[in-house]
Amino acid sequence: MSHELIAITMFATMLVMLLMGQRVFAAIGFVAASAALLLYGEGAIEMPFNAAFKLFNWFPLLTLPLFIYMGYILSETRIAEDLYKMFHVWFGNIKGGLAIGTIGLMVVISAMNGLSVAGMAIGASIALPEMLRRGYDKVMITGVVQAGSSLGILVPPSVVLVLYGMIARQPVGQLWLAGAIPGLMMAALFIIYIAIRCRAQPHLGPTLSREELDIPMAEKLRLLRAGIIPFLIFFFMTGLFVMGITSLVESSAVGATSATLAAIAKRRLTFQIFHQTVRKTLGISCMFLWIILAALAFGAIFDGIGAARAIESLFITRWNLSPWEVLIMMQLSYLLMGMFLDDTAMLVIVAPLYVPLVKVLGFDLIWYGVLYTITCQIAYMTPPFGYNLFLMRAMAPKEITLIDIYRSIIPFVLVMTLALALVMAFPQLALWLPDYVYGK
């Protein structure tokens, strides 16, 4: 078999296994192990062994369980719920104010968790029922929660960027800083869209009633004080890292410790909550470890058979495409795969091919990591099988139908596409902050 046919066979086998419902790490790992044994014989056992040691020697991986733990502590102890109450009171007198506050909530949750699932769970269980009860348009606010929760994979500390950094061998600290400005820009674009639309169509996002707004200033200040705690956690975690006082791993430890102390101070951290948080953290962390391990073994096979060089030859030599045309094709392929796969599956399937190609084309791998993540956000919300669509269907109240969910994402996908185009056209949106902090 030619190298090209081997690569196609590996991809086809992996996709069939994924479509049959196999777990991502199992499908990728099985294909990698089988191909290694068939191509290299018994000596191929060294490949997953070396991949495992490469993984365990990667010090920034310690941030993964710490940030996941921090997010679960804040969610399980209802500290995030306090934050929404603060937004609810302080933004309630603005048309669409609760929707705008929900985007703000999602940004903060993203900055404390790194996963879109946590933002979706909090938004669907806390924000969505509150906005429905106050007469907000169900289609618009469904899109608000889905779009806001997608920020979790871009705003630091993003777990997806940790995975990308491991596979592309790029510094996670620079990737996180690169995602900060595009993530905040996207949140600002969401807020601008909501404000303009609710001003043009006030019935979509009415202000709160006079009774709800007429609360004592002391109560408003109490809620503001409750909402300050998540901001302080984010400051101690990220601010100390940006100022160079703590390392990447130390900042994650600061965040996890701060969240635990906040939960203890509020007398909400019971043994049951702590036990449940640790179990969930262990489960998610182990899942990511297996995925990275399988991806490294899969990538080693691809490097060995020269598949990356074959793709490079096809795009540049045979098809005579320019670097930007190749880049756009790669982004379109992510959108297509995102209709059927989640972000981790997409990353481990195509990263062994795309990362070397991006480097050959002369593009910055830190910048490309941000492009990949934004494209994943769009793919998360793309029918028929967008990841966020089905999470929302599972969590939303009964009055919100699947058709409502599909309709709700259209304007937000357009906004996210605009953000993607801006980062592609102006790479310094992603690269300025890491260059400034690291003194490039």
Secondary structure, 3 states (H helix, E strand, C coil): CCHHHHHHHHHHHHHHHHHCCCCHHHHHHHHHHHHHHHHHHHHHHHHHHHHHHHHHCCHHHHHHHHHHHHHHHHHHCCHHHHHHHHHHHHHCCCCCHHHHHHHHHHHHHHHHHCCHHHHHHHHHHHHHHHHHHCCCCHHHHHHHHHHHHHHHHCCCCCHHHHHHHHHHCCCHHHHHHHHHHHHHHHHHHHHHHHHHHHHHCHHHCCCCCHHHHCCCHHHHHHHHHHHHHHHHHHHHHHHHHHCCCCCHHHHHHHHHHHHHHHHHHCCCCCHHHHHHHHHHHHHHHHHHHHHHHHHHHHHHHHHHHCHHHHHHHHHHHHCCCCHHHHHHHHHHHHHHHHCCCCHHHHHHHHHHHHHHHHHHHCCCHHHHHHHHHHHHHHHHCCCCCCHHHHHHHHHCCCCCCHHHHHHHCHHHHHHHHHHHHHHHHCCHHHHHHHHHHCCC
